[in-house]
Amino acid sequence: MNSQNAWIITGPTSGIGRRTALELAAYGTVVLVGRDPAKLAVVEQQIEARGGQAVPVVADFSDVGSVRRAAGEIVALGLQIAGVLNNAGIFPLESRTTRQGWDLTYATNHLGPFAFTEALVPHLPDGANVVFVCSAVEDPERRPAVMAGFRGARFVSVEASVRGEWKPGGSTRPGLDAYATSKQGNLATVLAFARETPRLRFNAVEPGFSPGSGLSRDAGPLLVFLSKYVLSPLAPMIKYWSTPKRAARVIAEVLTADSDASGVYYDERGKPMLGSAQVRDPGFSERVVAETRAFLATVPAAP
Ligand SMILES: NC(=O)c1ccc[n+]([C@@H]2O[C@H](COP(=O)([O-])OP(=O)(O)OC[C@H]3O[C@@H](n4cnc5c(N)ncnc54)[C@H](OP(=O)(O)O)[C@@H]3O)[C@@H](O)[C@H]2O)c1
């Protein structure tokens, strides 16, 4: 692997992303994109202590202007970008909004990574691999997700999602509908971009349910403690479950693979899997992309 290569990772300060950033350090310079400079500095030091190289870039993925600025800063670094990992994400159980009044989960998980990727694409060399960390909870046929209260993605339109409006008949907790719909947006983006831009590669990974990550921090201290110290050690024995460390290995392998694969959705073991029937319909993923572009076109460029 060329040590001149640079790998961009979003959300490298916790859970799956932190572990993946440490793995990626073996493959070249790691561009750490996160919202908290102090947390970024810690990961940067950890990578440098292992003899690796890292560059921190600050971005808040709930804010399209911040994300576009960060993409511009990364391009200006002039690195040889081999891959981009869209990993940052949130899973609040209840509805929250950004300062613009947009659904916080949809903005952070779908709009921000979409705008970030669109800003980087023209600057990526042929063959670069763009990977999104997705989630099978977007699929209403995914039984463990249904048992956990999900009802699959509840897409009405991108504008409705931005307003936090979901297709009726969803979960009893709106946060679950927001999360599932935002993660379907990630997968739709991968599938449509892979068809649209064959000079690059776009792939998706479902990392497995990792109770040891920080994603469930909203669930309250007792559940967070149980998840980390009771459920997480059981993960290797349970189908569809994983740990941040195992997920990081699979993601790093997919991202750095010397392969032509594009438009592939990998499961927690790194094997190809299928998304929901809805997202597999090319007309649907193209609609999500077109509506997202139309919405983002209304967001003023950063000053
Ligand atoms: N854990 C699971 O079971 C699971 C299953 C399927 C998919 N996933 C996906 O895996 C990815 C990583 O999740 P995780 O489980 O590792 O969660 P995590 O431990 O909570 O890590 C999330 C990362 O995203 C960052 N982030 C959150 N909001 C951000 C914002 N507005 N701007 C910039 N960065 C932001 C966090 O930064 P801070 O450190 O500053 O908070 C953190 O680095 C997510 O996309 C998630 O949807 C997770």
The ligand as an SDF file (V2000), in Angstrom:
LIG
                    3D

 48 52  0  0  0  0  0  0  0  0999 V2000
  -23.0740    1.0210   16.8360 N   0  0  0  0  0  0  0  0  0  0  0  0
  -23.9060    0.3390   16.0820 C   0  0  0  0  0  0  0  0  0  0  0  0
  -24.5350   -0.6380   16.5240 O   0  0  0  0  0  0  0  0  0  0  0  0
  -24.0870    0.7120   14.6330 C   0  0  0  0  0  0  0  0  0  0  0  0
  -24.8230   -0.1610   13.8030 C   0  0  0  0  0  0  0  0  0  0  0  0
  -25.0180    0.1950   12.4580 C   0  0  0  0  0  0  0  0  0  0  0  0
  -24.4620    1.3710   11.9760 C   0  0  0  0  0  0  0  0  0  0  0  0
  -23.7560    2.1890   12.8120 N   0  0  0  0  0  0  0  0  0  0  0  0
  -23.1960    3.4200   12.2540 C   0  0  0  0  0  0  0  0  0  0  0  0
  -21.8170    3.4640   12.5720 O   0  0  0  0  0  0  0  0  0  0  0  0
  -21.3620    4.8210   12.5540 C   0  0  0  0  0  0  0  0  0  0  0  0
  -20.5010    5.0770   13.7910 C   0  0  0  0  0  0  0  0  0  0  0  0
  -21.3100    4.9230   14.9350 O   0  0  0  0  0  0  0  0  0  0  0  0
  -20.7480    4.4370   16.3460 P   0  0  0  0  0  0  0  0  0  0  0  0
  -21.6140    3.3080   16.7600 O   0  0  0  0  0  0  0  0  0  0  0  0
  -19.2850    4.2670   16.3280 O   0  0  0  0  0  0  0  0  0  0  0  0
  -21.1750    5.7080   17.2340 O   0  0  0  0  0  0  0  0  0  0  0  0
  -20.3510    6.6930   18.1920 P   0  0  0  0  0  0  0  0  0  0  0  0
  -19.4360    5.8880   19.0670 O   0  0  0  0  0  0  0  0  0  0  0  0
  -21.3730    7.5270   18.8430 O   0  0  0  0  0  0  0  0  0  0  0  0
  -19.4690    7.5580   17.1810 O   0  0  0  0  0  0  0  0  0  0  0  0
  -20.0880    8.5090   16.3480 C   0  0  0  0  0  0  0  0  0  0  0  0
  -19.0430    9.4490   15.7830 C   0  0  0  0  0  0  0  0  0  0  0  0
  -19.7320   10.4360   14.9800 O   0  0  0  0  0  0  0  0  0  0  0  0
  -19.3440   11.7340   15.4420 C   0  0  0  0  0  0  0  0  0  0  0  0
  -20.4000   12.7330   15.2650 N   0  0  0  0  0  0  0  0  0  0  0  0
  -21.6550   12.7140   15.7700 C   0  0  0  0  0  0  0  0  0  0  0  0
  -22.3020   13.8490   15.4400 N   0  0  0  0  0  0  0  0  0  0  0  0
  -21.4370   14.5940   14.7180 C   0  0  0  0  0  0  0  0  0  0  0  0
  -21.5140   15.8800   14.1150 C   0  0  0  0  0  0  0  0  0  0  0  0
  -22.6100   16.6460   14.1850 N   0  0  0  0  0  0  0  0  0  0  0  0
  -20.4270   16.3400   13.4510 N   0  0  0  0  0  0  0  0  0  0  0  0
  -19.2950   15.6120   13.3920 C   0  0  0  0  0  0  0  0  0  0  0  0
  -19.1560   14.3950   13.9540 N   0  0  0  0  0  0  0  0  0  0  0  0
  -20.2170   13.8940   14.6130 C   0  0  0  0  0  0  0  0  0  0  0  0
  -19.0270   11.5420   16.9110 C   0  0  0  0  0  0  0  0  0  0  0  0
  -18.2770   12.6430   17.3830 O   0  0  0  0  0  0  0  0  0  0  0  0
  -18.2000   13.0170   18.9630 P   0  0  0  0  0  0  0  0  0  0  0  0
  -17.1510   12.0990   19.5400 O   0  0  0  0  0  0  0  0  0  0  0  0
  -17.7880   14.4430   18.9350 O   0  0  0  0  0  0  0  0  0  0  0  0
  -19.5600   12.7780   19.5490 O   0  0  0  0  0  0  0  0  0  0  0  0
  -18.2800   10.2280   16.8700 C   0  0  0  0  0  0  0  0  0  0  0  0
  -16.9490   10.4260   16.4650 O   0  0  0  0  0  0  0  0  0  0  0  0
  -22.6220    5.6860   12.4720 C   0  0  0  0  0  0  0  0  0  0  0  0
  -22.7850    6.1260   11.1440 O   0  0  0  0  0  0  0  0  0  0  0  0
  -23.7400    4.7120   12.8310 C   0  0  0  0  0  0  0  0  0  0  0  0
  -24.9680    5.0680   12.2440 O   0  0  0  0  0  0  0  0  0  0  0  0
  -23.5490    1.8860   14.1180 C   0  0  0  0  0  0  0  0  0  0  0  0
  1  2  1  0
  2  3  2  0
  2  4  1  0
  4  5  1  0
  4 48  2  0
  5  6  2  0
  6  7  1  0
  7  8  2  0
  8  9  1  0
  8 48  1  0
  9 10  1  0
  9 46  1  0
 10 11  1  0
 11 12  1  0
 11 44  1  0
 12 13  1  0
 13 14  1  0
 14 15  2  0
 14 16  1  0
 14 17  1  0
 17 18  1  0
 18 19  2  0
 18 20  1  0
 18 21  1  0
 21 22  1  0
 22 23  1  0
 23 24  1  0
 23 42  1  0
 24 25  1  0
 25 26  1  0
 25 36  1  0
 26 27  1  0
 26 35  1  0
 27 28  2  0
 28 29  1  0
 29 30  1  0
 29 35  2  0
 30 31  1  0
 30 32  2  0
 32 33  1  0
 33 34  2  0
 34 35  1  0
 36 37  1  0
 36 42  1  0
 37 38  1  0
 38 39  2  0
 38 40  1  0
 38 41  1  0
 42 43  1  0
 44 45  1  0
 44 46  1  0
 46 47  1  0
M  CHG  2   8   1  16  -1
M  END
$$$$
